[in-house]
Amino acid sequence: MVRDDILRQRLEKARQKLYALQAKHGFSHASVLRQSMIMDKLINQYNHHFYMKEKKPTA
């Protein structure tokens, strides 16, 4: 459960940073694209974590 909360907090902070950067620089600025890639990695970690959590053994 702690890992769930940490992942959610990291995602929320990254999302807020992405929105702030986009508002300041626009969509195609390097810092916005970099933050978007960070968000992609966090989303992938989050999805992987919950997929593995829900996956049940077949045997």
PDBQT receptor file of N, H, CA, C and O in Angstrom, charges set to zero:
ATOM      1  N   MET A   1       0.815  -1.199   0.000  1.00  0.00    +0.000 N 
ATOM      2  CA  MET A   1       0.000   0.000   0.000  1.00  0.00    +0.000 C 
ATOM      3  C   MET A   1       0.856   1.260   0.000  1.00  0.00    +0.000 C 
ATOM      4  O   MET A   1       0.495   2.255  -0.627  1.00  0.00    +0.000 OA
ATOM      5  N   VAL A   2       1.976   1.223   0.692  1.00  0.00    +0.000 N 
ATOM      6  H   VAL A   2       2.269   0.414   1.202  1.00  0.00    +0.000 HD
ATOM      7  CA  VAL A   2       2.853   2.391   0.733  1.00  0.00    +0.000 C 
ATOM      8  C   VAL A   2       3.375   2.693  -0.661  1.00  0.00    +0.000 C 
ATOM      9  O   VAL A   2       3.421   3.853  -1.072  1.00  0.00    +0.000 OA
ATOM     10  N   ARG A   3       3.771   1.648  -1.396  1.00  0.00    +0.000 N 
ATOM     11  H   ARG A   3       3.733   0.706  -1.063  1.00  0.00    +0.000 HD
ATOM     12  CA  ARG A   3       4.275   1.857  -2.752  1.00  0.00    +0.000 C 
ATOM     13  C   ARG A   3       3.195   2.476  -3.635  1.00  0.00    +0.000 C 
ATOM     14  O   ARG A   3       3.486   3.332  -4.470  1.00  0.00    +0.000 OA
ATOM     15  N   ASP A   4       1.957   2.045  -3.451  1.00  0.00    +0.000 N 
ATOM     16  H   ASP A   4       1.720   1.350  -2.772  1.00  0.00    +0.000 HD
ATOM     17  CA  ASP A   4       0.844   2.627  -4.212  1.00  0.00    +0.000 C 
ATOM     18  C   ASP A   4       0.776   4.135  -3.987  1.00  0.00    +0.000 C 
ATOM     19  O   ASP A   4       0.677   4.912  -4.937  1.00  0.00    +0.000 OA
ATOM     20  N   ASP A   5       0.828   4.531  -2.734  1.00  0.00    +0.000 N 
ATOM     21  H   ASP A   5       0.908   3.899  -1.963  1.00  0.00    +0.000 HD
ATOM     22  CA  ASP A   5       0.744   5.952  -2.389  1.00  0.00    +0.000 C 
ATOM     23  C   ASP A   5       1.931   6.736  -2.934  1.00  0.00    +0.000 C 
ATOM     24  O   ASP A   5       1.769   7.853  -3.425  1.00  0.00    +0.000 OA
ATOM     25  N   ILE A   6       3.110   6.157  -2.851  1.00  0.00    +0.000 N 
ATOM     26  H   ILE A   6       3.241   5.249  -2.452  1.00  0.00    +0.000 HD
ATOM     27  CA  ILE A   6       4.309   6.831  -3.354  1.00  0.00    +0.000 C 
ATOM     28  C   ILE A   6       4.204   7.034  -4.860  1.00  0.00    +0.000 C 
ATOM     29  O   ILE A   6       4.494   8.120  -5.361  1.00  0.00    +0.000 OA
ATOM     30  N   LEU A   7       3.792   6.000  -5.582  1.00  0.00    +0.000 N 
ATOM     31  H   LEU A   7       3.556   5.117  -5.175  1.00  0.00    +0.000 HD
ATOM     32  CA  LEU A   7       3.640   6.125  -7.034  1.00  0.00    +0.000 C 
ATOM     33  C   LEU A   7       2.603   7.190  -7.390  1.00  0.00    +0.000 C 
ATOM     34  O   LEU A   7       2.815   7.992  -8.299  1.00  0.00    +0.000 OA
ATOM     35  N   ARG A   8       1.497   7.193  -6.679  1.00  0.00    +0.000 N 
ATOM     36  H   ARG A   8       1.325   6.542  -5.941  1.00  0.00    +0.000 HD
ATOM     37  CA  ARG A   8       0.454   8.196  -6.949  1.00  0.00    +0.000 C 
ATOM     38  C   ARG A   8       0.959   9.612  -6.671  1.00  0.00    +0.000 C 
ATOM     39  O   ARG A   8       0.683  10.534  -7.438  1.00  0.00    +0.000 OA
ATOM     40  N   GLN A   9       1.690   9.781  -5.586  1.00  0.00    +0.000 N 
ATOM     41  H   GLN A   9       1.915   9.032  -4.962  1.00  0.00    +0.000 HD
ATOM     42  CA  GLN A   9       2.234  11.100  -5.253  1.00  0.00    +0.000 C 
ATOM     43  C   GLN A   9       3.239  11.555  -6.302  1.00  0.00    +0.000 C 
ATOM     44  O   GLN A   9       3.226  12.713  -6.719  1.00  0.00    +0.000 OA
ATOM     45  N   ARG A  10       4.107  10.647  -6.727  1.00  0.00    +0.000 N 
ATOM     46  H   ARG A  10       4.118   9.707  -6.388  1.00  0.00    +0.000 HD
ATOM     47  CA  ARG A  10       5.093  11.001  -7.752  1.00  0.00    +0.000 C 
ATOM     48  C   ARG A  10       4.405  11.377  -9.061  1.00  0.00    +0.000 C 
ATOM     49  O   ARG A  10       4.804  12.331  -9.730  1.00  0.00    +0.000 OA
ATOM     50  N   LEU A  11       3.373  10.624  -9.419  1.00  0.00    +0.000 N 
ATOM     51  H   LEU A  11       3.049   9.849  -8.876  1.00  0.00    +0.000 HD
ATOM     52  CA  LEU A  11       2.621  10.942 -10.637  1.00  0.00    +0.000 C 
ATOM     53  C   LEU A  11       1.953  12.310 -10.537  1.00  0.00    +0.000 C 
ATOM     54  O   LEU A  11       1.995  13.093 -11.486  1.00  0.00    +0.000 OA
ATOM     55  N   GLU A  12       1.349  12.596  -9.414  1.00  0.00    +0.000 N 
ATOM     56  H   GLU A  12       1.315  11.960  -8.643  1.00  0.00    +0.000 HD
ATOM     57  CA  GLU A  12       0.662  13.877  -9.239  1.00  0.00    +0.000 C 
ATOM     58  C   GLU A  12       1.645  15.044  -9.296  1.00  0.00    +0.000 C 
ATOM     59  O   GLU A  12       1.358  16.060  -9.930  1.00  0.00    +0.000 OA
ATOM     60  N   LYS A  13       2.793  14.913  -8.644  1.00  0.00    +0.000 N 
ATOM     61  H   LYS A  13       3.025  14.088  -8.129  1.00  0.00    +0.000 HD
ATOM     62  CA  LYS A  13       3.802  15.980  -8.681  1.00  0.00    +0.000 C 
ATOM     63  C   LYS A  13       4.331  16.177 -10.094  1.00  0.00    +0.000 C 
ATOM     64  O   LYS A  13       4.520  17.308 -10.542  1.00  0.00    +0.000 OA
ATOM     65  N   ALA A  14       4.570  15.074 -10.792  1.00  0.00    +0.000 N 
ATOM     66  H   ALA A  14       4.417  14.155 -10.429  1.00  0.00    +0.000 HD
ATOM     67  CA  ALA A  14       5.066  15.163 -12.166  1.00  0.00    +0.000 C 
ATOM     68  C   ALA A  14       4.021  15.805 -13.078  1.00  0.00    +0.000 C 
ATOM     69  O   ALA A  14       4.366  16.583 -13.966  1.00  0.00    +0.000 OA
ATOM     70  N   ARG A  15       2.748  15.482 -12.860  1.00  0.00    +0.000 N 
ATOM     71  H   ARG A  15       2.467  14.850 -12.138  1.00  0.00    +0.000 HD
ATOM     72  CA  ARG A  15       1.668  16.068 -13.659  1.00  0.00    +0.000 C 
ATOM     73  C   ARG A  15       1.579  17.573 -13.433  1.00  0.00    +0.000 C 
ATOM     74  O   ARG A  15       1.442  18.345 -14.382  1.00  0.00    +0.000 OA
ATOM     75  N   GLN A  16       1.658  17.979 -12.177  1.00  0.00    +0.000 N 
ATOM     76  H   GLN A  16       1.770  17.352 -11.406  1.00  0.00    +0.000 HD
ATOM     77  CA  GLN A  16       1.605  19.404 -11.866  1.00  0.00    +0.000 C 
ATOM     78  C   GLN A  16       2.780  20.145 -12.498  1.00  0.00    +0.000 C 
ATOM     79  O   GLN A  16       2.621  21.246 -13.024  1.00  0.00    +0.000 OA
ATOM     80  N   LYS A  17       3.949  19.536 -12.441  1.00  0.00    +0.000 N 
ATOM     81  H   LYS A  17       4.078  18.642 -12.014  1.00  0.00    +0.000 HD
ATOM     82  CA  LYS A  17       5.131  20.161 -13.040  1.00  0.00    +0.000 C 
ATOM     83  C   LYS A  17       4.965  20.266 -14.556  1.00  0.00    +0.000 C 
ATOM     84  O   LYS A  17       5.309  21.287 -15.152  1.00  0.00    +0.000 OA
ATOM     85  N   LEU A  18       4.441  19.219 -15.172  1.00  0.00    +0.000 N 
ATOM     86  H   LEU A  18       4.162  18.390 -14.688  1.00  0.00    +0.000 HD
ATOM     87  CA  LEU A  18       4.215  19.234 -16.620  1.00  0.00    +0.000 C 
ATOM     88  C   LEU A  18       3.257  20.361 -17.003  1.00  0.00    +0.000 C 
ATOM     89  O   LEU A  18       3.522  21.093 -17.957  1.00  0.00    +0.000 OA
ATOM     90  N   TYR A  19       2.164  20.510 -16.284  1.00  0.00    +0.000 N 
ATOM     91  H   TYR A  19       1.949  19.915 -15.509  1.00  0.00    +0.000 HD
ATOM     92  CA  TYR A  19       1.204  21.575 -16.573  1.00  0.00    +0.000 C 
ATOM     93  C   TYR A  19       1.835  22.957 -16.412  1.00  0.00    +0.000 C 
ATOM     94  O   TYR A  19       1.605  23.851 -17.226  1.00  0.00    +0.000 OA
ATOM     95  N   ALA A  20       2.624  23.123 -15.367  1.00  0.00    +0.000 N 
ATOM     96  H   ALA A  20       2.812  22.397 -14.706  1.00  0.00    +0.000 HD
ATOM     97  CA  ALA A  20       3.272  24.418 -15.134  1.00  0.00    +0.000 C 
ATOM     98  C   ALA A  20       4.269  24.734 -16.250  1.00  0.00    +0.000 C 
ATOM     99  O   ALA A  20       4.317  25.861 -16.743  1.00  0.00    +0.000 OA
ATOM    100  N   LEU A  21       5.057  23.743 -16.643  1.00  0.00    +0.000 N 
ATOM    101  H   LEU A  21       5.018  22.828 -16.242  1.00  0.00    +0.000 HD
ATOM    102  CA  LEU A  21       6.029  23.953 -17.720  1.00  0.00    +0.000 C 
ATOM    103  C   LEU A  21       5.327  24.277 -19.035  1.00  0.00    +0.000 C 
ATOM    104  O   LEU A  21       5.763  25.154 -19.780  1.00  0.00    +0.000 OA
ATOM    105  N   GLN A  22       4.242  23.565 -19.313  1.00  0.00    +0.000 N 
ATOM    106  H   GLN A  22       3.888  22.853 -18.707  1.00  0.00    +0.000 HD
ATOM    107  CA  GLN A  22       3.508  23.813 -20.552  1.00  0.00    +0.000 C 
ATOM    108  C   GLN A  22       2.911  25.217 -20.553  1.00  0.00    +0.000 C 
ATOM    109  O   GLN A  22       2.941  25.899 -21.577  1.00  0.00    +0.000 OA
ATOM    110  N   ALA A  23       2.378  25.650 -19.433  1.00  0.00    +0.000 N 
ATOM    111  H   ALA A  23       2.354  25.096 -18.601  1.00  0.00    +0.000 HD
ATOM    112  CA  ALA A  23       1.794  26.993 -19.351  1.00  0.00    +0.000 C 
ATOM    113  C   ALA A  23       2.853  28.069 -19.566  1.00  0.00    +0.000 C 
ATOM    114  O   ALA A  23       2.574  29.121 -20.140  1.00  0.00    +0.000 OA
ATOM    115  N   LYS A  24       4.060  27.800 -19.103  1.00  0.00    +0.000 N 
ATOM    116  H   LYS A  24       4.287  26.945 -18.636  1.00  0.00    +0.000 HD
ATOM    117  CA  LYS A  24       5.146  28.775 -19.208  1.00  0.00    +0.000 C 
ATOM    118  C   LYS A  24       5.805  28.768 -20.584  1.00  0.00    +0.000 C 
ATOM    119  O   LYS A  24       6.116  29.828 -21.128  1.00  0.00    +0.000 OA
ATOM    120  N   HIS A  25       6.022  27.571 -21.156  1.00  0.00    +0.000 N 
ATOM    121  H   HIS A  25       5.770  26.709 -20.715  1.00  0.00    +0.000 HD
ATOM    122  CA  HIS A  25       6.841  27.448 -22.366  1.00  0.00    +0.000 C 
ATOM    123  C   HIS A  25       6.090  27.015 -23.625  1.00  0.00    +0.000 C 
ATOM    124  O   HIS A  25       6.603  27.188 -24.730  1.00  0.00    +0.000 OA
ATOM    125  N   GLY A  26       4.900  26.463 -23.482  1.00  0.00    +0.000 N 
ATOM    126  H   GLY A  26       4.483  26.322 -22.584  1.00  0.00    +0.000 HD
ATOM    127  CA  GLY A  26       4.198  25.915 -24.639  1.00  0.00    +0.000 C 
ATOM    128  C   GLY A  26       4.483  24.425 -24.781  1.00  0.00    +0.000 C 
ATOM    129  O   GLY A  26       5.312  23.861 -24.067  1.00  0.00    +0.000 OA
ATOM    130  N   PHE A  27       3.773  23.801 -25.722  1.00  0.00    +0.000 N 
ATOM    131  H   PHE A  27       3.099  24.259 -26.303  1.00  0.00    +0.000 HD
ATOM    132  CA  PHE A  27       3.839  22.346 -25.846  1.00  0.00    +0.000 C 
ATOM    133  C   PHE A  27       5.149  21.800 -26.402  1.00  0.00    +0.000 C 
ATOM    134  O   PHE A  27       5.535  20.687 -26.042  1.00  0.00    +0.000 OA
ATOM    135  N   SER A  28       5.836  22.524 -27.249  1.00  0.00    +0.000 N 
ATOM    136  H   SER A  28       5.522  23.427 -27.541  1.00  0.00    +0.000 HD
ATOM    137  CA  SER A  28       6.986  21.942 -27.943  1.00  0.00    +0.000 C 
ATOM    138  C   SER A  28       8.336  22.296 -27.335  1.00  0.00    +0.000 C 
ATOM    139  O   SER A  28       9.369  21.972 -27.921  1.00  0.00    +0.000 OA
ATOM    140  N   HIS A  29       8.357  22.936 -26.205  1.00  0.00    +0.000 N 
ATOM    141  H   HIS A  29       7.518  23.199 -25.729  1.00  0.00    +0.000 HD
ATOM    142  CA  HIS A  29       9.615  23.290 -25.538  1.00  0.00    +0.000 C 
ATOM    143  C   HIS A  29      10.293  22.032 -25.000  1.00  0.00    +0.000 C 
ATOM    144  O   HIS A  29       9.623  21.096 -24.563  1.00  0.00    +0.000 OA
ATOM    145  N   ALA A  30      11.614  22.014 -25.035  1.00  0.00    +0.000 N 
ATOM    146  H   ALA A  30      12.159  22.774 -25.390  1.00  0.00    +0.000 HD
ATOM    147  CA  ALA A  30      12.383  20.840 -24.614  1.00  0.00    +0.000 C 
ATOM    148  C   ALA A  30      12.073  20.416 -23.177  1.00  0.00    +0.000 C 
ATOM    149  O   ALA A  30      11.989  19.220 -22.897  1.00  0.00    +0.000 OA
ATOM    150  N   SER A  31      11.904  21.358 -22.281  1.00  0.00    +0.000 N 
ATOM    151  H   SER A  31      11.972  22.329 -22.509  1.00  0.00    +0.000 HD
ATOM    152  CA  SER A  31      11.632  21.000 -20.884  1.00  0.00    +0.000 C 
ATOM    153  C   SER A  31      10.259  20.338 -20.732  1.00  0.00    +0.000 C 
ATOM    154  O   SER A  31      10.077  19.468 -19.880  1.00  0.00    +0.000 OA
ATOM    155  N   VAL A  32       9.306  20.748 -21.552  1.00  0.00    +0.000 N 
ATOM    156  H   VAL A  32       9.454  21.455 -22.244  1.00  0.00    +0.000 HD
ATOM    157  CA  VAL A  32       7.971  20.149 -21.518  1.00  0.00    +0.000 C 
ATOM    158  C   VAL A  32       8.036  18.722 -22.056  1.00  0.00    +0.000 C 
ATOM    159  O   VAL A  32       7.444  17.808 -21.483  1.00  0.00    +0.000 OA
ATOM    160  N   LEU A  33       8.746  18.542 -23.142  1.00  0.00    +0.000 N 
ATOM    161  H   LEU A  33       9.227  19.285 -23.608  1.00  0.00    +0.000 HD
ATOM    162  CA  LEU A  33       8.891  17.204 -23.718  1.00  0.00    +0.000 C 
ATOM    163  C   LEU A  33       9.627  16.270 -22.765  1.00  0.00    +0.000 C 
ATOM    164  O   LEU A  33       9.269  15.100 -22.632  1.00  0.00    +0.000 OA
ATOM    165  N   ARG A  34      10.647  16.786 -22.109  1.00  0.00    +0.000 N 
ATOM    166  H   ARG A  34      10.938  17.737 -22.217  1.00  0.00    +0.000 HD
ATOM    167  CA  ARG A  34      11.410  15.992 -21.135  1.00  0.00    +0.000 C 
ATOM    168  C   ARG A  34      10.509  15.565 -19.968  1.00  0.00    +0.000 C 
ATOM    169  O   ARG A  34      10.539  14.412 -19.540  1.00  0.00    +0.000 OA
ATOM    170  N   GLN A  35       9.713  16.505 -19.467  1.00  0.00    +0.000 N 
ATOM    171  H   GLN A  35       9.689  17.442 -19.815  1.00  0.00    +0.000 HD
ATOM    172  CA  GLN A  35       8.806  16.183 -18.357  1.00  0.00    +0.000 C 
ATOM    173  C   GLN A  35       7.730  15.200 -18.811  1.00  0.00    +0.000 C 
ATOM    174  O   GLN A  35       7.301  14.346 -18.034  1.00  0.00    +0.000 OA
ATOM    175  N   SER A  36       7.301  15.314 -20.041  1.00  0.00    +0.000 N 
ATOM    176  H   SER A  36       7.649  16.007 -20.672  1.00  0.00    +0.000 HD
ATOM    177  CA  SER A  36       6.322  14.374 -20.576  1.00  0.00    +0.000 C 
ATOM    178  C   SER A  36       6.894  12.957 -20.610  1.00  0.00    +0.000 C 
ATOM    179  O   SER A  36       6.185  11.994 -20.319  1.00  0.00    +0.000 OA
ATOM    180  N   MET A  37       8.163  12.828 -20.962  1.00  0.00    +0.000 N 
ATOM    181  H   MET A  37       8.739  13.610 -21.198  1.00  0.00    +0.000 HD
ATOM    182  CA  MET A  37       8.807  11.514 -20.969  1.00  0.00    +0.000 C 
ATOM    183  C   MET A  37       8.930  10.956 -19.552  1.00  0.00    +0.000 C 
ATOM    184  O   MET A  37       8.789   9.752 -19.341  1.00  0.00    +0.000 OA
ATOM    185  N   ILE A  38       9.189  11.824 -18.596  1.00  0.00    +0.000 N 
ATOM    186  H   ILE A  38       9.303  12.803 -18.768  1.00  0.00    +0.000 HD
ATOM    187  CA  ILE A  38       9.234  11.402 -17.191  1.00  0.00    +0.000 C 
ATOM    188  C   ILE A  38       7.859  10.880 -16.776  1.00  0.00    +0.000 C 
ATOM    189  O   ILE A  38       7.751   9.846 -16.116  1.00  0.00    +0.000 OA
ATOM    190  N   MET A  39       6.818  11.600 -17.168  1.00  0.00    +0.000 N 
ATOM    191  H   MET A  39       6.905  12.439 -17.705  1.00  0.00    +0.000 HD
ATOM    192  CA  MET A  39       5.450  11.153 -16.870  1.00  0.00    +0.000 C 
ATOM    193  C   MET A  39       5.167   9.794 -17.503  1.00  0.00    +0.000 C 
ATOM    194  O   MET A  39       4.565   8.926 -16.871  1.00  0.00    +0.000 OA
ATOM    195  N   ASP A  40       5.599   9.608 -18.742  1.00  0.00    +0.000 N 
ATOM    196  H   ASP A  40       6.089  10.313 -19.255  1.00  0.00    +0.000 HD
ATOM    197  CA  ASP A  40       5.400   8.321 -19.419  1.00  0.00    +0.000 C 
ATOM    198  C   ASP A  40       6.028   7.185 -18.620  1.00  0.00    +0.000 C 
ATOM    199  O   ASP A  40       5.412   6.135 -18.440  1.00  0.00    +0.000 OA
ATOM    200  N   LYS A  41       7.249   7.394 -18.143  1.00  0.00    +0.000 N 
ATOM    201  H   LYS A  41       7.750   8.247 -18.289  1.00  0.00    +0.000 HD
ATOM    202  CA  LYS A  41       7.932   6.356 -17.360  1.00  0.00    +0.000 C 
ATOM    203  C   LYS A  41       7.186   6.066 -16.060  1.00  0.00    +0.000 C 
ATOM    204  O   LYS A  41       7.037   4.907 -15.672  1.00  0.00    +0.000 OA
ATOM    205  N   LEU A  42       6.722   7.107 -15.394  1.00  0.00    +0.000 N 
ATOM    206  H   LEU A  42       6.843   8.048 -15.709  1.00  0.00    +0.000 HD
ATOM    207  CA  LEU A  42       5.977   6.914 -14.148  1.00  0.00    +0.000 C 
ATOM    208  C   LEU A  42       4.654   6.186 -14.396  1.00  0.00    +0.000 C 
ATOM    209  O   LEU A  42       4.262   5.319 -13.615  1.00  0.00    +0.000 OA
ATOM    210  N   ILE A  43       3.983   6.533 -15.466  1.00  0.00    +0.000 N 
ATOM    211  H   ILE A  43       4.301   7.237 -16.101  1.00  0.00    +0.000 HD
ATOM    212  CA  ILE A  43       2.723   5.860 -15.808  1.00  0.00    +0.000 C 
ATOM    213  C   ILE A  43       2.978   4.391 -16.107  1.00  0.00    +0.000 C 
ATOM    214  O   ILE A  43       2.208   3.527 -15.688  1.00  0.00    +0.000 OA
ATOM    215  N   ASN A  44       4.054   4.103 -16.830  1.00  0.00    +0.000 N 
ATOM    216  H   ASN A  44       4.680   4.805 -17.171  1.00  0.00    +0.000 HD
ATOM    217  CA  ASN A  44       4.402   2.710 -17.115  1.00  0.00    +0.000 C 
ATOM    218  C   ASN A  44       4.711   1.944 -15.833  1.00  0.00    +0.000 C 
ATOM    219  O   ASN A  44       4.288   0.797 -15.682  1.00  0.00    +0.000 OA
ATOM    220  N   GLN A  45       5.445   2.563 -14.908  1.00  0.00    +0.000 N 
ATOM    221  H   GLN A  45       5.788   3.494 -15.030  1.00  0.00    +0.000 HD
ATOM    222  CA  GLN A  45       5.737   1.924 -13.619  1.00  0.00    +0.000 C 
ATOM    223  C   GLN A  45       4.441   1.654 -12.859  1.00  0.00    +0.000 C 
ATOM    224  O   GLN A  45       4.245   0.569 -12.312  1.00  0.00    +0.000 OA
ATOM    225  N   TYR A  46       3.578   2.632 -12.833  1.00  0.00    +0.000 N 
ATOM    226  H   TYR A  46       3.737   3.513 -13.278  1.00  0.00    +0.000 HD
ATOM    227  CA  TYR A  46       2.300   2.514 -12.130  1.00  0.00    +0.000 C 
ATOM    228  C   TYR A  46       1.473   1.370 -12.723  1.00  0.00    +0.000 C 
ATOM    229  O   TYR A  46       0.963   0.521 -11.991  1.00  0.00    +0.000 OA
ATOM    230  N   ASN A  47       1.346   1.355 -14.037  1.00  0.00    +0.000 N 
ATOM    231  H   ASN A  47       1.760   2.044 -14.631  1.00  0.00    +0.000 HD
ATOM    232  CA  ASN A  47       0.572   0.302 -14.700  1.00  0.00    +0.000 C 
ATOM    233  C   ASN A  47       1.194  -1.070 -14.477  1.00  0.00    +0.000 C 
ATOM    234  O   ASN A  47       0.479  -2.040 -14.223  1.00  0.00    +0.000 OA
ATOM    235  N   HIS A  48       2.503  -1.159 -14.569  1.00  0.00    +0.000 N 
ATOM    236  H   HIS A  48       3.084  -0.371 -14.775  1.00  0.00    +0.000 HD
ATOM    237  CA  HIS A  48       3.190  -2.434 -14.349  1.00  0.00    +0.000 C 
ATOM    238  C   HIS A  48       2.958  -2.912 -12.920  1.00  0.00    +0.000 C 
ATOM    239  O   HIS A  48       2.673  -4.088 -12.693  1.00  0.00    +0.000 OA
ATOM    240  N   HIS A  49       3.080  -2.010 -11.970  1.00  0.00    +0.000 N 
ATOM    241  H   HIS A  49       3.311  -1.055 -12.155  1.00  0.00    +0.000 HD
ATOM    242  CA  HIS A  49       2.890  -2.349 -10.558  1.00  0.00    +0.000 C 
ATOM    243  C   HIS A  49       1.493  -2.925 -10.329  1.00  0.00    +0.000 C 
ATOM    244  O   HIS A  49       1.350  -3.952  -9.666  1.00  0.00    +0.000 OA
ATOM    245  N   PHE A  50       0.470  -2.279 -10.867  1.00  0.00    +0.000 N 
ATOM    246  H   PHE A  50       0.586  -1.444 -11.406  1.00  0.00    +0.000 HD
ATOM    247  CA  PHE A  50      -0.889  -2.743 -10.637  1.00  0.00    +0.000 C 
ATOM    248  C   PHE A  50      -1.227  -3.970 -11.471  1.00  0.00    +0.000 C 
ATOM    249  O   PHE A  50      -2.053  -4.782 -11.055  1.00  0.00    +0.000 OA
ATOM    250  N   TYR A  51      -0.612  -4.123 -12.629  1.00  0.00    +0.000 N 
ATOM    251  H   TYR A  51       0.059  -3.464 -12.967  1.00  0.00    +0.000 HD
ATOM    252  CA  TYR A  51      -0.824  -5.333 -13.419  1.00  0.00    +0.000 C 
ATOM    253  C   TYR A  51      -0.263  -6.532 -12.668  1.00  0.00    +0.000 C 
ATOM    254  O   TYR A  51      -0.915  -7.572 -12.577  1.00  0.00    +0.000 OA
ATOM    255  N   MET A  52       0.941  -6.389 -12.132  1.00  0.00    +0.000 N 
ATOM    256  H   MET A  52       1.470  -5.544 -12.205  1.00  0.00    +0.000 HD
ATOM    257  CA  MET A  52       1.568  -7.489 -11.397  1.00  0.00    +0.000 C 
ATOM    258  C   MET A  52       0.799  -7.775 -10.106  1.00  0.00    +0.000 C 
ATOM    259  O   MET A  52       0.717  -8.926  -9.677  1.00  0.00    +0.000 OA
ATOM    260  N   LYS A  53       0.245  -6.751  -9.495  1.00  0.00    +0.000 N 
ATOM    261  H   LYS A  53       0.311  -5.816  -9.843  1.00  0.00    +0.000 HD
ATOM    262  CA  LYS A  53      -0.507  -6.907  -8.254  1.00  0.00    +0.000 C 
ATOM    263  C   LYS A  53      -1.801  -7.688  -8.499  1.00  0.00    +0.000 C 
ATOM    264  O   LYS A  53      -2.197  -8.516  -7.678  1.00  0.00    +0.000 OA
ATOM    265  N   GLU A  54      -2.447  -7.424  -9.618  1.00  0.00    +0.000 N 
ATOM    266  H   GLU A  54      -2.125  -6.752 -10.285  1.00  0.00    +0.000 HD
ATOM    267  CA  GLU A  54      -3.722  -8.070  -9.925  1.00  0.00    +0.000 C 
ATOM    268  C   GLU A  54      -3.557  -9.427 -10.590  1.00  0.00    +0.000 C 
ATOM    269  O   GLU A  54      -4.472 -10.249 -10.560  1.00  0.00    +0.000 OA
ATOM    270  N   LYS A  55      -2.395  -9.667 -11.190  1.00  0.00    +0.000 N 
ATOM    271  H   LYS A  55      -1.651  -8.999 -11.214  1.00  0.00    +0.000 HD
ATOM    272  CA  LYS A  55      -2.158 -10.920 -11.883  1.00  0.00    +0.000 C 
ATOM    273  C   LYS A  55      -2.113 -12.053 -10.863  1.00  0.00    +0.000 C 
ATOM    274  O   LYS A  55      -1.396 -11.979  -9.865  1.00  0.00    +0.000 OA
ATOM    275  N   LYS A  56      -2.876 -13.083 -11.125  1.00  0.00    +0.000 N 
ATOM    276  H   LYS A  56      -3.459 -13.143 -11.935  1.00  0.00    +0.000 HD
ATOM    277  CA  LYS A  56      -2.938 -14.215 -10.205  1.00  0.00    +0.000 C 
ATOM    278  C   LYS A  56      -2.299 -15.433 -10.857  1.00  0.00    +0.000 C 
ATOM    279  O   LYS A  56      -2.361 -15.585 -12.077  1.00  0.00    +0.000 OA
ATOM    280  N   PRO A  57      -1.694 -16.291 -10.069  1.00  0.00    +0.000 N 
ATOM    281  CA  PRO A  57      -1.103 -17.513 -10.636  1.00  0.00    +0.000 C 
ATOM    282  C   PRO A  57      -2.169 -18.371 -11.318  1.00  0.00    +0.000 C 
ATOM    283  O   PRO A  57      -3.311 -18.436 -10.861  1.00  0.00    +0.000 OA
ATOM    284  N   THR A  58      -1.789 -19.022 -12.402  1.00  0.00    +0.000 N 
ATOM    285  H   THR A  58      -0.862 -18.970 -12.773  1.00  0.00    +0.000 HD
ATOM    286  CA  THR A  58      -2.733 -19.857 -13.146  1.00  0.00    +0.000 C 
ATOM    287  C   THR A  58      -2.792 -21.273 -12.603  1.00  0.00    +0.000 C 
ATOM    288  O   THR A  58      -3.724 -22.010 -12.924  1.00  0.00    +0.000 OA
ATOM    289  N   ALA A  59      -1.836 -21.668 -11.801  1.00  0.00    +0.000 N 
ATOM    290  H   ALA A  59      -1.079 -21.069 -11.540  1.00  0.00    +0.000 HD
ATOM    291  CA  ALA A  59      -1.809 -23.050 -11.289  1.00  0.00    +0.000 C 
ATOM    292  C   ALA A  59      -2.482 -23.195  -9.957  1.00  0.00    +0.000 C 
ATOM    293  O   ALA A  59      -2.534 -24.296  -9.408  1.00  0.00    +0.000 OA
TER     294      ALA A  59
